Amino acid sequence: MGEGGVGVKFYTIKLPKFLGGMVKVLLGVFNKQK
């Protein structure tokens, strides 16, 4: 169970950063198309 807790912490920190990066890339693409 301890390993699972570490996994949850890893995902709660890494996933938002990853998604934020994806959003920035997508916004950059949309801005270039306009």
Phi and psi restraints in degrees (range 20) as a CNS / XPLOR table:
assign (resid 1 and name C) (resid 2 and name N)
       (resid 2 and name CA) (resid 2 and name C) 1.0 -60.8 20.0 2
assign (resid 2 and name N) (resid 2 and name CA)
       (resid 2 and name C) (resid 3 and name N) 1.0 -39.5 20.0 2
assign (resid 2 and name C) (resid 3 and name N)
       (resid 3 and name CA) (resid 3 and name C) 1.0 -63.1 20.0 2
assign (resid 3 and name N) (resid 3 and name CA)
       (resid 3 and name C) (resid 4 and name N) 1.0 -40.0 20.0 2
assign (resid 3 and name C) (resid 4 and name N)
       (resid 4 and name CA) (resid 4 and name C) 1.0 -61.7 20.0 2
assign (resid 4 and name N) (resid 4 and name CA)
       (resid 4 and name C) (resid 5 and name N) 1.0 -39.0 20.0 2
assign (resid 4 and name C) (resid 5 and name N)
       (resid 5 and name CA) (resid 5 and name C) 1.0 -61.5 20.0 2
assign (resid 5 and name N) (resid 5 and name CA)
       (resid 5 and name C) (resid 6 and name N) 1.0 -41.2 20.0 2
assign (resid 5 and name C) (resid 6 and name N)
       (resid 6 and name CA) (resid 6 and name C) 1.0 -63.8 20.0 2
assign (resid 6 and name N) (resid 6 and name CA)
       (resid 6 and name C) (resid 7 and name N) 1.0 -40.9 20.0 2
assign (resid 6 and name C) (resid 7 and name N)
       (resid 7 and name CA) (resid 7 and name C) 1.0 -60.6 20.0 2
assign (resid 7 and name N) (resid 7 and name CA)
       (resid 7 and name C) (resid 8 and name N) 1.0 -42.4 20.0 2
assign (resid 7 and name C) (resid 8 and name N)
       (resid 8 and name CA) (resid 8 and name C) 1.0 -63.0 20.0 2
assign (resid 8 and name N) (resid 8 and name CA)
       (resid 8 and name C) (resid 9 and name N) 1.0 -45.0 20.0 2
assign (resid 8 and name C) (resid 9 and name N)
       (resid 9 and name CA) (resid 9 and name C) 1.0 -61.0 20.0 2
assign (resid 9 and name N) (resid 9 and name CA)
       (resid 9 and name C) (resid 10 and name N) 1.0 -42.4 20.0 2
assign (resid 9 and name C) (resid 10 and name N)
       (resid 10 and name CA) (resid 10 and name C) 1.0 -59.5 20.0 2
assign (resid 10 and name N) (resid 10 and name CA)
       (resid 10 and name C) (resid 11 and name N) 1.0 -46.6 20.0 2
assign (resid 10 and name C) (resid 11 and name N)
       (resid 11 and name CA) (resid 11 and name C) 1.0 -70.7 20.0 2
assign (resid 11 and name N) (resid 11 and name CA)
       (resid 11 and name C) (resid 12 and name N) 1.0 -37.6 20.0 2
assign (resid 11 and name C) (resid 12 and name N)
       (resid 12 and name CA) (resid 12 and name C) 1.0 -67.5 20.0 2
assign (resid 12 and name N) (resid 12 and name CA)
       (resid 12 and name C) (resid 13 and name N) 1.0 -25.1 20.0 2
assign (resid 12 and name C) (resid 13 and name N)
       (resid 13 and name CA) (resid 13 and name C) 1.0 -91.0 20.0 2
assign (resid 13 and name N) (resid 13 and name CA)
       (resid 13 and name C) (resid 14 and name N) 1.0 -45.7 20.0 2
assign (resid 13 and name C) (resid 14 and name N)
       (resid 14 and name CA) (resid 14 and name C) 1.0 -76.5 20.0 2
assign (resid 14 and name N) (resid 14 and name CA)
       (resid 14 and name C) (resid 15 and name N) 1.0 -41.1 20.0 2
assign (resid 14 and name C) (resid 15 and name N)
       (resid 15 and name CA) (resid 15 and name C) 1.0 -63.0 20.0 2
assign (resid 15 and name N) (resid 15 and name CA)
       (resid 15 and name C) (resid 16 and name N) 1.0 -48.6 20.0 2
assign (resid 15 and name C) (resid 16 and name N)
       (resid 16 and name CA) (resid 16 and name C) 1.0 -58.1 20.0 2
assign (resid 16 and name N) (resid 16 and name CA)
       (resid 16 and name C) (resid 17 and name N) 1.0 -39.5 20.0 2
assign (resid 16 and name C) (resid 17 and name N)
       (resid 17 and name CA) (resid 17 and name C) 1.0 -64.3 20.0 2
assign (resid 17 and name N) (resid 17 and name CA)
       (resid 17 and name C) (resid 18 and name N) 1.0 -43.0 20.0 2
assign (resid 17 and name C) (resid 18 and name N)
       (resid 18 and name CA) (resid 18 and name C) 1.0 -63.5 20.0 2
assign (resid 18 and name N) (resid 18 and name CA)
       (resid 18 and name C) (resid 19 and name N) 1.0 -47.3 20.0 2
assign (resid 18 and name C) (resid 19 and name N)
       (resid 19 and name CA) (resid 19 and name C) 1.0 -64.4 20.0 2
assign (resid 19 and name N) (resid 19 and name CA)
       (resid 19 and name C) (resid 20 and name N) 1.0 -39.1 20.0 2
assign (resid 19 and name C) (resid 20 and name N)
       (resid 20 and name CA) (resid 20 and name C) 1.0 -60.7 20.0 2
assign (resid 20 and name N) (resid 20 and name CA)
       (resid 20 and name C) (resid 21 and name N) 1.0 -41.4 20.0 2
assign (resid 20 and name C) (resid 21 and name N)
       (resid 21 and name CA) (resid 21 and name C) 1.0 -64.2 20.0 2
assign (resid 21 and name N) (resid 21 and name CA)
       (resid 21 and name C) (resid 22 and name N) 1.0 -41.5 20.0 2
assign (resid 21 and name C) (resid 22 and name N)
       (resid 22 and name CA) (resid 22 and name C) 1.0 -62.4 20.0 2
assign (resid 22 and name N) (resid 22 and name CA)
       (resid 22 and name C) (resid 23 and name N) 1.0 -43.2 20.0 2
assign (resid 22 and name C) (resid 23 and name N)
       (resid 23 and name CA) (resid 23 and name C) 1.0 -61.7 20.0 2
assign (resid 23 and name N) (resid 23 and name CA)
       (resid 23 and name C) (resid 24 and name N) 1.0 -42.9 20.0 2
assign (resid 23 and name C) (resid 24 and name N)
       (resid 24 and name CA) (resid 24 and name C) 1.0 -61.7 20.0 2
assign (resid 24 and name N) (resid 24 and name CA)
       (resid 24 and name C) (resid 25 and name N) 1.0 -42.2 20.0 2
assign (resid 24 and name C) (resid 25 and name N)
       (resid 25 and name CA) (resid 25 and name C) 1.0 -64.4 20.0 2
assign (resid 25 and name N) (resid 25 and name CA)
       (resid 25 and name C) (resid 26 and name N) 1.0 -45.3 20.0 2
assign (resid 25 and name C) (resid 26 and name N)
       (resid 26 and name CA) (resid 26 and name C) 1.0 -63.5 20.0 2
assign (resid 26 and name N) (resid 26 and name CA)
       (resid 26 and name C) (resid 27 and name N) 1.0 -42.2 20.0 2
assign (resid 26 and name C) (resid 27 and name N)
       (resid 27 and name CA) (resid 27 and name C) 1.0 -62.8 20.0 2
assign (resid 27 and name N) (resid 27 and name CA)
       (resid 27 and name C) (resid 28 and name N) 1.0 -40.1 20.0 2
assign (resid 27 and name C) (resid 28 and name N)
       (resid 28 and name CA) (resid 28 and name C) 1.0 -61.7 20.0 2
assign (resid 28 and name N) (resid 28 and name CA)
       (resid 28 and name C) (resid 29 and name N) 1.0 -41.0 20.0 2
assign (resid 28 and name C) (resid 29 and name N)
       (resid 29 and name CA) (resid 29 and name C) 1.0 -65.2 20.0 2
assign (resid 29 and name N) (resid 29 and name CA)
       (resid 29 and name C) (resid 30 and name N) 1.0 -45.4 20.0 2
assign (resid 29 and name C) (resid 30 and name N)
       (resid 30 and name CA) (resid 30 and name C) 1.0 -63.6 20.0 2
assign (resid 30 and name N) (resid 30 and name CA)
       (resid 30 and name C) (resid 31 and name N) 1.0 -39.2 20.0 2
assign (resid 30 and name C) (resid 31 and name N)
       (resid 31 and name CA) (resid 31 and name C) 1.0 -65.7 20.0 2
assign (resid 31 and name N) (resid 31 and name CA)
       (resid 31 and name C) (resid 32 and name N) 1.0 -35.7 20.0 2
assign (resid 31 and name C) (resid 32 and name N)
       (resid 32 and name CA) (resid 32 and name C) 1.0 -68.4 20.0 2
assign (resid 32 and name N) (resid 32 and name CA)
       (resid 32 and name C) (resid 33 and name N) 1.0 -33.5 20.0 2
assign (resid 32 and name C) (resid 33 and name N)
       (resid 33 and name CA) (resid 33 and name C) 1.0 -73.2 20.0 2
assign (resid 33 and name N) (resid 33 and name CA)
       (resid 33 and name C) (resid 34 and name N) 1.0 -27.2 20.0 2
